[in-house]
Amino acid sequence: MATLLRKIGLIRLHDRDTDGAKHQGSRKAPKSSSQKNANKQCNSSSNESILLQSDHHHHYHNNHQQQHSHKRSEQPPSSTKDSNKDKQQAGSKVPPAGSTSSSSIPGQPPNKQHCAQVRSRRLMKELQDIRKLTDHFISVELVEDNLFEWNVKLLQVDKDSALWQDMKETSTECILLNLNFPDNFPFSPPFMRVLSPRLENGYVLDGGAICMELLTPRGWSSAYTVEAVMRQFAASLVKGQGRICRKVGKTKKAFTRKEAEATFKSLVKTHEKYGWVTPPVSDG
């Protein structure tokens, strides 16, 4: 009996132990599921934080690149600025191709075009004024229809002078001169020389060069007209006691331009060193 009771007691204790173990296992099971959920949440939060960090890094990297590219667009390289400046300077110096003015002359720079226009207008006016003279003091002929080279006939000098008497005795109608007008006339004097007859004294030198200060760049003024220059020359002939050369052999030798240019260049140097003496018109 006692043995039976002991067995029953052992069985109950065994059942109690098994029930306690089951009850503890049932308590532990929810705990493991909550841990799993916590682990899942931790993993998901860690993944989200990693994603957020990667997105933030990618966004920062893009912003940094955009700012850098924006600064580069706002501040072009110095080489680009220099090239732009060079292009602007070149554009200010060289006119664009195909741009021509209405008054331009093909094949000539603008400054030469302007000088040619000024010279032409001045000489045309000079011709008109000379043709209006009533005393027939001088007459003009264009050399081969060239407006810039004239042959001028001096028809009158002082009738009380020896030169006028020589002209009458030799049947010399006029004193013929050649005038060549430079490109920058009237701002530079014409080159003037005697062609015929061959003269002595009267400030006429070898080759027909004329010694007059107003025919030099230093003595010239753009206000001087051809008529005024010719009147001054007529006065100089008389003041310098000019005569027609009647010596045998010399009368047949014509003046040349080359000789006149060389003589004029030499006399200009001499007078620039020692000064000029030009007789006034009233002395003629």
C-alpha positions, 0 to 999 in steps of 0.5 A: 500500500505504501509502495502504491502511494509512493508511486502515485506521489511520484507520478503526481510529482512527475506530472507537476514537473512536466506541467511546469515545464510546459507552462514555462515553455509557453511563457518563453515562446512569446518572449522569443517571438517578441525578440524576433519582432524586435530584431526585425524592427532593429534590422529594418530600422538599421536598413532604413538608416543605411538607406537614408545615409546613402540617400543623404550622401548621394544628395550631398554629392549631387548638390556639391557637383551642381554648386561646383558646375555653377561656379565654373559657369559663373567664372569662366577660365582666364583663357576664355576671357583673354580669347574674348578680349582678343576677339573684341580688340580684333573686331574693333580694329578690323571691320567685318568682311563685306562692310563697305561705305557708300563713298568708299573707293575699291582698293584704297584705305579709308584715309587715302580715300578721304585725302583723294576726295579733299584734294579733288574738291580743292583742285576743282575749285581752284580751276574754276576760280582761275578761269574766272580771272579777268586780268588773264594773269595765268592759264591752266592746262591739265597734263594728259587730263590729270587733275593732279598735274598742271601746266601753268602759263604765267602770262604777265610780269611787271611790265617795267622789268627787264624780264618783260623786255626780254619776253618781248624781244624773244617773242616769249609768250609766257613762262611755263611752269609745271605743278604736281600736287601730292596726295595730301594737298592742300596740307602739303605744297605742290612741287613747282618748277619752270619748264621754259624758257630757260631763266637765269637768276630770279630765284630759279635754279638748276633744273628749273627749281624755284627757291621760295619758302612757301613751296616748302613744308615749313613755309606752306599753308593750306590757305594758299591758292595756286593763284596766290603762289603764281603771283608770289612767283612773278614778284620773286622773278622781278625781285631776283632780277630774272632774265631769259638766258640767251647764251649759245648752247644753254638755251637749247638745254631743257630743264629736267624734273630729276635735276629740279628735285635734287636742286630743290632738296639741296636748297631746302637744307641750306635755307633751313640752316641759314634762314629764308629771304622771300620778297613781298608781293609789293616789290614786284 
